[in-house]
Amino acid sequence: MSKQRKAVALISGGLDSMLAAKTIMDQGIHVEGINFFTGFCVEGHTHAIRQQDKNKPNRNNALWVAEQLGIKLHIVDVIEEYKKVLINPKHGYGAYMNPCLDCKIFMVNKAKQWIVENDFDFIITGEVIGQRPMSQTKSKMPIVAKQSGADDLLLRPMCAKNLPATLPEIEGWVDREKLHDITGRSRKPQIEMAKQFGIDEYSQPAGGCCFLTDKAYSTKLVDLWKFQGTKDYELDDIMLLKVGRHIRPQANYKLIIAREEGEGRFLEGYKKEFISMHCLSHTGPLALVDGTLSAEDLYFAARIVARYGQGRYAELVDMNVMDKEGIARVIQVKPFSEEEILKEWHV
């Protein structure tokens, strides 16, 4: 009897990786999923926090995809290792702070290490030629295979017929004729394929599943690096960039102001690490202050926070200011008007 081959599929939580895994599973290959947690994943985080996202599924889509496919999913924490990829990408950044090509090389390399350690045979990704301008072009795909060390153990079922045959195809582990030849950014072929597989629910994250492809998030990350004087970061740093309205009136401090109740609850968890502010005389948001403030800065910041509460038109509001040790005091401030809060303060 021939040995049953085993493959690990990179599962992002999107439709392409789901279909790629299903294509290979249907050929009798044992498939397990792997998902690398960098800290920049969109999956579930903001949907769980924000009230305005309450109608969106509160789930990790990678786990959900694995459940739908009936496969085991291995979630691997690569936060520390990924720093090198983001801080100094060999192939540079995309439109924003997304090091897409280096990221793909890194993740396929980690998958290659995983299959060696776990006695699996090859790697599956959901890549489609022409779908991503930086990492998923026909000229870049050989770079990923070579520089990751995966070489011809990397199989891309969604566009395999447009690429040279890989070892799983050459050895007959999979039937090349049952693979696909999808190209371009249209989702129609994938949607049709999903129907054929009987898949009627799936995630379609805009811009992929990474915050680094988002302009607003990338701007806040660059601002963080500039303020710190280094590109290093902790997980809490990058998580906080996903939440709230970020305003930097001066180089020495920044305000993170909750935009709604869900964000306010999330920011509550950081009150022991930052100076915090909220209005006592009127309903208003919680705000964290990141940086070192003079007395003048403190009053200035409180006036900004007051602008975003229901006391925005009041002559004076009472603002509770609490330090990291939990010692609080109340100050009275006059809220800034919308015109006085300059656009360039917004990060």
N, C-alpha and C positions, 0 to 999 in steps of 0.2 A: 504494500500500500504506500502511496506517495505521502510525504509529510505535509500536514496542513500548514500553510504559510500564515505568518502573522504580520500585521501592519499597524503602525500607530498613525493616527490622523490628527493633524493640527486643527483643533476645534475652536473657532473664534466666537461662535454663537450665531453667525450669519448663515444665509441660505447656501452659499457656495460650498463651504466646508461640510455642511450637512449632506449635500448632494454627492460630493466627492466620496465621503465615507460610505454612503449608501450604495453608490456604484460599485465599490470594491467589495462590500459585504455581500452583495448579490452574486458575486462570483465565487462565493464559498470561502473567502479569506476571513480569518479571525481578525477583527478590528477593535482596537481600543483607542480612546481619544486622549489628547494631551492639550492642556491650556496653560500658557505662561502668564503669571500675574506680574505685571510691571509696575502697577500703581497708577497707570494712566488709562486703564480700561474704563470705558463708559458703562459697561454692563451693570445694570441694576442700581448703581450707587445714587445718582441724582433722582432716579425714578422713586427710590425708596424714601428719599428725604423730602422732596418738594410736593406740596399739595396740588400744584397745577399739573403734576404728572400722575395723579392718582388713578387715572383711567388707563394708564399704561401698565403692562404686566410687571409686578414687583418681583423680579426673578433674575437670576444669573442665567443668561441665555445659553452659555456654553454647557452648563449643567442640564438645562432644559433640553437642548439638542441631544445630549447623550442619553437622556431619559427616553426621548422619542425614538431614538435609534436602538435602544436597548443595549447600549455598550457602557463599559466602565470608562470613567473620565479621571485622568490624573491631573490635578491642579498643582503646578510647580511655582513656588515663589522665587522670582528672579530679580526682585527689586534692587538689591545691591549690585548684582552683576550687570544689570541693565544700565546703570548710571554711566558706565564707560561708553556704551553705545550712544546714549543721548548727548553726553557732554562733548564727545569728540568723535563724531561719525566720519569714518574714512571716506564715504561717498557723499557726505554733505546732507543738507536738509532739503525737504520739499518746499511747498509753497509757504509753510509756516515752520514750526519747530519739529516737524516729523522726519526722523531719519529712516524713512521707509525701507530703503535697500539694505542698510546696515541692520535694521531691525529684523528683516526677513532672514538675512544670513545668520544672525545670532540665534533666532528661534529654530531654524532648521539644524544648525549646529548642535543646539541643546537636544533636539529630537534625535540626532544621530548618536549622541552620547547615550541617550536613553535606550535606543534599540540595542546597542552593544551590551549595555548593562542588564537588559531584560530579555535577551535572546529573541528579539523580534527581527524580521527580515527586511522591511523597507518602510518608507515614510510616505504619507499622503498629505497633500495640501489642496486647498480649494481654489488655487490661483487660476485666473483666466487671462489669456494674452490680451493686452490692450485695456484692461479694466482699471489699472492704476498707472498713472504716467511715470512714476518714479521707479517702481519695483516690478511691475507686471507687464513688461514689454518683452518682445521676443529676444531682443539683444541682451536684456538684463537677466533673463531666467538662467542662462548658462553660468552667469557670474554667481548667482545664489547657490547653484548646485556645486560649483567648484570651490568657492571660498568658504562654504559651510562644511566642506568635507564629505557631504552626502553623495556627491557625484551621481552615478546612475541608480542609486538607491532611492532617489527622490522622484516620486511619480505624481503627476498632476492630472488626475482623471478628467477634469473638465475641459482641458485643451490638449490632451496627450497626442491626438492624431495630427496636430500641427507642430509637434516637436519630435526630435529623434527618439527612437525606442529606448526605453530604460531596461535595466536588468530584469525586473519582474515581467516585462513583456517578452524580452528575448528568451528567457528561461521558461516561458509558458506558465508562470504562476498566475498571470492574469491574461485575459483575451483582449488584445489591443482593439479588435473590432467592436468590442462592447464599451470602449471608452468614448470620449466625446471630442468635438472639434470647435468648441465655442470660442469666439473672439469678440472684442469690443465691449462697450459699456452698457449695451442694452441688456435689460433683465428678462426680456421675453423668453429666450431659450431656457433659462433656469426656471422660470415660472411654469412653462410647459412641461419641463422635466419633473418638477415637483408634483404636478397633476398626475403624471404617469406613474409616479411612485406612490400616489395616494397621500401626499403631504399637503395639507391644506392650511397649516399655520406655521409661520416662520418669521424670524426677525429680519428687518432690512435697515440696519443702522446707517443713517446718513453719514457719509465721509468715513465709513468703516466703524470700528469699535474702539477708537483711540482718541483721547482728548487732544493729542498733539497735532491732529489734523484740523483742529478748530482754531480760527483766527483769534477769537477773544481769549481763549485759554492760553494760547501761545504768547500773546501780548503780556498776560499776567505772569507767565513763567519768566520771560525776559526781564520784566520789572523786578521780580523776586531776586534773580541773579544779580542784577545791577545793584539793588539795595544791599544784598549780602556781601557783594564784592567777590563772590565765588560762585561757580556753577554747581557746587555740591548742594544736596538737598536731603531732607528727611521725608519719610512717608507723610507725616502730618502736614508738612509744607505744601506738598502737591495735592493732598486731599482738600485742604482749605481753598486752593485756587478754584475748585469746582463749585464753590458755594458762595452766595452772597454778592453784594455790590462792592467792588474794590475801588477805593478812592485814596489817592496819595496827594494831599495838599502841599506837603513839604517832603524833601528828600529823606528826612529822619524818621518819618512814620507813615503808616498806612491804616486806613479804616476798612474793616470788613463788616458790612451792614446787611443783616438778614433781609431778604426781599419778601418773605412770607413766613407763616408760622412754622412750617416744617424745617426751614433753614434755621430759624431761631432756636428750635429744639436741638438741632445738630450743633450749633455754635455754643450752646450751654455747656457742652462737654469740654470746652477749651477755656472756660473762665478762670481756671487756676494757672493758666499759662500766659494770659494776656490781661492787660487792663480792659475792663468791660464797661459799657454804658447802656442805660436804658432810661426812658422817660417815666417819671412817676406821676406827673400831673395829667398826662394824656396817654392814650394807647400809642405805642410806637415800637420799633424794632430793637432787638438786641444788636449791639455793635461791639466788635473786638478792636483793640488798638495794637497794631504790630509795630513796635519801635520804641524809642525813648522820647518822652515829651517834657517840655518846659511847662510851667504854669500857664503861660500864654498859649502854647500849643493845645493844652488840655481844654481850655475854654473854646478855642477855635474849633477843635474837633467836636465838642459837645454841640456847638451851634449847627454843625453839618448834620449830625445824627438827628437833632431836633427837627430838621427840615423834612425828614422822611417819616415822621409820625403824624398823628392827628392834631398835634399842636402846632403845625407848621405855620399857621396864620396868627397864633397867639402872640401877645406882646412879650411874655416871658413863659418859660416852661421850667419845671423842676427836673433836673437830670441826675440820676443816681450814677455815681462813678465808683467802681470797685477795683482795688488793686489785686495783684496775684495772690496775696495772703488773705483775701476776703474782707479786708477793711474797706468800709464804704463811707462815702460822704455825698451830700446833696449840694448841687450848685444850681443857680438860676442863670439861664442864658436866653438870649433872643435868637430865635431860629433864623438861619440864612434864608433869603428868598431863592427861588429857583434860578433867577438871573445871576445871583451872586455866586452860586456854585459853578465854577468854571468847568467847561467841558474837558479841558486838558488835565483836570485833576482825576478824572475817571481813568482807571487802568484798563 
